[in-house]
Amino acid sequence: MGELRIERYESAHRPLWDSFVRQSKNGTFLFCRDYMEYHADRFKDFSLLFFEDDKVLALLPANIAADTAVSHGGLTYGGIICGSSMKTSLMLQVFEALLGRLREDGITQLIYKAVPHIYHRLPAEEDLYALFVHGAQLFRRDISAAILLQERLPLSKGRKSEIKKAAHLSIAESDDYDTFMAIEEEVLRERHDKKPVHSAAELRSLAQAFPDHIKLFAAHKGPEMLGGIVMYVDDVVAHAQYISATPEGKRTGAQDAILNYLINDVYSGKRYFDFGISTENDGRYLNPGLQQNKESYGARAVTYDFYKLDLPGAGAAQP
């Protein structure tokens, strides 16, 4: 093996970075720089590139907060992104180099958000073994629900009934993010006293930057939007990022109609349809009604795992 070295991400690396993400075995469009940097003002970037001589071996999307590195605080999942040539022994070397670099830069803790296995184009859990070898602690486990589309489980009777109820609604792709996000904001405010992670303007901008990956589908009764779903789509997984409906939309089965259309028509060729997580409080609280609702479509549990690794012996932080 040649020289293994690490470089901190700079804007000059952008073409190389994005090209590697697209060809990797476990990267999604979330790791492309245009997506990572839409909220660059909220996170101090600490992304790293791993080279063998002049060849890129792996990437780590990351930010730093005080003396902690996170992979990545602004993304649902992160971790080391690697190509098909990555094998277990090489990943152990990459991790050794990573931890040495973090210590040199005064980082005393690594928070590692592993990419869930359903997003892998090829098996890519060498990083989980490296975390185990170095004594990382699993401190958070969120539960999502995903449908394996080529071996779908049957819908529940209640779900079939809701879909039939919505037969009079029109379902189509939409670019009306303002109306949809107003519905989403109202639902989150009433149910959870929270706000969406994205604003309507941010989602519209991201959809324009990634038109093949971010799409809004909506249900209308005449001119009125009754509900919608924002989809994040990559090679393997179609992920429902936001799902919301008005009170009228809930009564008339708007969400069910959209999901039925997406699962059976639009994204039937993907490997998985992922509904997203149903947990709070670092995974310790399960919203059983929400998870059961997703499972009624034939979805079953997938974990989103977070690890913590303390780094004793870190040196003084680099500027």
RACORSUL-V402449 format. One record per helix or strand of 2 or more residues. SS is the DSSP state (H for helix, E for strand). FROM is the first residue (numbers start at 1). LEN is the number of residues. If there is no record, write none. Layout:
SS:FROM:LEN
SS:FROM:LEN
This chain:
E:4:5
H:11:13
H:29:3
H:33:10
E:44:2
E:48:5
E:55:6
E:63:3
E:68:4
E:80:3
H:88:17
E:109:5
H:117:3
H:126:8
E:137:12
H:149:3
H:157:9
E:170:5
H:177:16
H:200:10
E:214:8
E:224:10
E:237:9
H:247:5
H:254:13
E:272:6
E:279:2
E:285:2
H:288:8
E:300:11
